[in-house]
Amino acid sequence: MSDFFDTIDAFGSAEEAYERYLTSTYDLIITDIELPNQNGLSLVEKIKKKNPSQIVIVISAYKEVDYFLKSIDLGIYCFLTKPFDSQLLINTMIKVTNQLHRQYTKNDSTTVVILDKGISFDLKTKCLHVKGILQELTTKEELLLSLLVKNANSFVRNEQLCQEIWQSDEVNNSTLRALVKRVRDKLGYEECIVNLKNRGYKLTAHGV
């Protein structure tokens, strides 16, 4: 793995891994299904709730269809059944790193996102311009808008928003709604942020 990534963290349990994940950022997660105290797919499910775009590879000795289907349902990148040829893992790593490179290249080249006519947000500087006027944003408003812009035209679950903004799952829904309303008012265009029960919030970006 060190041939593909500069830093690699290894953990002895799902609990330890998830605790670190809450305070760190990873390009790739690789987990076995058979873990101490907790099924590896339970770990993947929690990670995906926090970050639906996280790339995850699941490795397992199990061949049961249920495990495979559950992994696919969670949106994993790849499911590898042991024993597997080392070349298969190498080829998978090459594909993953190529995808990551494309993502980073795209993000580096376009930091300003056009949300609607005359409305833009810079993901790097966290500056929101509406009709040529720079809007003043609080820290939490910046965090919310950044998350929604990065996932523009897709729903972001309430749990992920609360974790990223407040670092907690125990946030009252009214607190989140109030924050969303403030950002919605500053954006000002029709249906800029929509909410759907059990799906979360979605920012509608016509320029994406």
N, C-alpha and C positions, 0 to 999 in steps of 0.2 A: 504493500500500500504506500510505502514511503516514496516509491517511484512516481506516484501520482499526486500526493498531497504532502505539503510541508509539515503540517501538524496533525497528529493522530491521537485521539483520546480513547482509552479503553476502560470499560467499567465492568464490575463483577456482578451487577444486578440491575434490573430494570429501574428500581427506585433510585439508585445512585445515578444512573444515566439520565433519568428525567429531571432530577434535581439540578444537575449541571446544565441540562438543555434550557431550563428556564432562565438562566443567566448568561447563556452563550449562544453563538451563532455557528452553525455547521453547514458546509456545502452538501455533505452526504452523511446519511445514517445507515449503518449496516447492523442488522440484528438477527440473532437466531430465534426460533420460536421457543425452544426449550431453554428457559432462564430460571434462576433460583427465585422461588416465591411468586413469580408472576409470569404469565404467558407473554411471549415477545410481541404478539399481535395486540395485546392490551397496551403495551408501550407505544406501538405504532399509532394506535387509535388516539391516544392522548396527544402525541406529537402532531398528528394531522389536524386535531381540533385547534391546537395552538397555531399551527402554520400549515395550511392546506397545500402550499406549494413546495414543502420540504421534500427533497428527493430521498427515497428510502429503498433499500434493497433488503429483502428477507431471505435468510438462508435456513434450510431445515432438512432434517432427515426424513420428515414426514412426507408421504405421497398422497395422503387423503385429499379428496377433491374439496372437502369443506375448508381446509386450511388455505388452499390455493384460491378459492372463490372469495373467502373473507379478505385475503390479502389484496386481491384485485379490487374488491369493493372499497377498500380503504385508500385506493389510488396509489399503490406502491409502484416504483419504477421497474422492479424486476423481482422474480421469485426463483431462487436457485435451490435445487434439490440435491442434497448430499447423497453419495459422493459425486463430485463434478470435476471435470478436467480443469486444471489450472489455467489453461488457455481460454476457457470460457469466462473465467473471472477477469482475466487480463482484457479480453475483448469488451467485456461489460464496463470495466473501468475506463477504457478508451472512449467508449460512447458517452459515458457520464461526463467525463472531463471535457469532451468536445461540446456537449450541451451547455455545461457551465460557462465555458469560454464564450459561446455565442450569447448567452444571457448577459454576461458582464460587459461584453463589447457593445451590446445594444443599450444597456443602462448607462454606460459611460458616454455614449455619443448623444443621448437624448435625455437630458435632465429636466427640460422644460416641457410640461404636458399641457396641451390646449384642451381645456375642459368644455368650453362653449365659446361663442363669439365674444371676443374681448375679455375672456377670462382664462388665466393660465396659472399654473402652480409649478414652482421649481423644486424638484425633489432634493436637490443638493443644498440650496440655500434656505429652503422652507418658506419662500416668499410667494404670497398669493396676490396677484394683480387682478383687479376687477375694473374694467373700463378705464385702464391706465392709472388706477389709484392703488397704491400698496395698502393692503389690509393688515391691521394689527392682529396678530394671533397669539393666544396664550400657548404655553408649552404643550398642554393637553390637546388643544385645538390643532397644533402642528402635528402631533403624533397621530391623531385621528385622521386628519386629511391625508397625511403621508401614506397611511395604511390603505385608505380607500382609493387613493390615486394609483398606488402600486398594483391594486387589484381591480382597476377600473372596469366597469361593466360586468363585474362578477360579485356575488354576495360574499361578505366576510361575516363569519359567525360572531355572535355577541361575546362568546367565551374568549375568542382570539383577541377581540378589541379590548376587553377588560384586562386580559393578561398583558398585552403590549402597553396599554396606557397606564393602568394602575398596578400592574404586577400582582393581580389578585383575581380569583374567580368569584369572590364574594363582593360583588359590586351591585348595588341596587339598580334595577332596570330604569328607574326614573332618573338616576344620575347620568346614565349613558344617554338616555333620550334628551336630557337637557343639553348635554354637550353637543349632540348631533344637531339639535335645533339651532344652537349658536353658530355652528359652522355652516349649516344650511342657509341661515339668514345672511351670512357674509358672502356666500357664493351667489345667491340671489336669482339664479335661473330656475325655470320650471322643472320640478321633479329632479333636482340635482342629486339628492340623496333619497333613496326609497328604502322602505323597510318591509320585510315579508316575514311573517311568523315562522319560527323554526328554521329560517334561512339566514337571517341577520340583516345587514345593511349593504346597499350597493350604491356606488357613486356612478352616475350616468355621465360619461365623458364623450361628447360628440366628436371631439377631435382625435380620439384614439382609433 
